[in-house]
Structures are given as structure tokens and as C-alpha cells.
Amino acid sequence: MDPGNPEDPSAELERLADEQLDANDADGADAGGGAARARRCARVLALYAAGAVDSRADAYHAACVLLYSIEAAHFDLAATLARSAARRGEDRAWPIIAAAVDRGRLARGQQQRFGTQFVRQGARWVVAPVDPAVSDALRAFYAVPPLWVLHQSAAQLQRDDERA
């Protein structure tokens, strides 16, 4: 634990995850800006390096924060932490695994596996390219909707964007 920060690591991880999700909810993006996101990620990495990510909830909360990084290595760590949380019974971690894997693959110029990530193609929101070998059954295992539903979600995002 950071001597300058008396907050319990588990409580801090939960707070950081809540802050990140609240920032995303503000307008669909990290309204706290890159600096706030970077600060949250750096703090999670420091807690992880100090061995303070102990419980399944800690791993889940840490993964939630790192999922919104901009670095591929952080997506990999988010997937690892979410897998650890899921193995220990944290059901909320399954879609985080899928999203972290997809973000990592896209960051490396590869097709995503599950279809969790939407991107702009020209002026339109679309599902980023998806590995066709991944089945909807595997998506369901990770609590990700079928691909056709994801395409509908991207179309709805586009309609919402056009109305704004």
C-alpha cells in the first residue's frame, strides 16, 4: 500500500473501476480525458506490481480499469486479470476477457475474435473486423451477444450518433 494513500487497496481498485465506468457513461467515451484515464491505469499497475491485486473482485476491478487504456500490453494484462477473476468465480469478468482480447488484437492490427469493438469506417460506426472462425456459441460462453446482434448494436450507435 502507498504510504501517502491510506485507502485499502481493494476499496481503491473498486473506486478506480467505478470512476472509469462513470467517465465512460458520461458520453460514451472517457469524459475524464486521457490524463485521468492514464492516472487510473498507472495506479492499477502500481497496485498490481505491489502485489495488492489479491481477490477475484480486485482482479475484476483492475481489469475494468486497464480495459480502457490505450496500450496493447495493458489490454493483455486486463485479459489475464479478468481470466483470474473468472476462474475464481467472478461471473462479471467473462465479457471483460472478450473485450480485452479484442482490444489487444485490434491494437496489433489483427481481427478481433469476439466482435466487442466498434470502430468508425469513414463516417459510419461498424463492428471492427471479426475472425470468422469464432462461433456465436463461443461468444455466448463469454457473455457476448451473437454477431448479428453486435451488428445491430453498431447500427443503433450510428443512428444515435446521427441524431446527436
C-alpha positions, 0 to 999 in steps of 0.5 A: 500500500502507498504510504501517502494513500491510506485507502485499502487497496481493494476499496481503491481498485473498486473506486478506480473501476467505478470512476472509469465506468462513470467517465465512460457513461458520461458520453460514451467515451472517457469524459475524464480525458486521457490524463485521468484515464492514464492516472487510473491505469498507472495506479492499477499497475502500481497496485498490481506490481505491489502485489495488492491485486489479491481477490477475484473482485480486485482482479475484476476491478483492475481489469475494468480499469486497464480495459480502457487504456490505450496500450496493447500490453495493458489490454493483455494484462486486463485479459489475464486479470479478468481470466483470474477473476473468472476462474475464481468465480467472478461471473462479471469478468467473462465479457471483460476477457472478450473485450480485452482480447479484442482490444489487444488484437485490434491494437496489433492490427489483427481481427478481433475474435469476439466482435466487442469493438466498434470502430468508425469506417469513414463516417459510419460506426461498424463492428471492427473486423471479426475472425470468422472462425469464432462461433456465436456459441463461443461468444455466448460462453463469454457473455457476448451477444451473437454477431448479428446482434453486435451488428445491430448494436453498431447500427443503433450507435450510428443512428444515435450518433446521427441524431446527436 
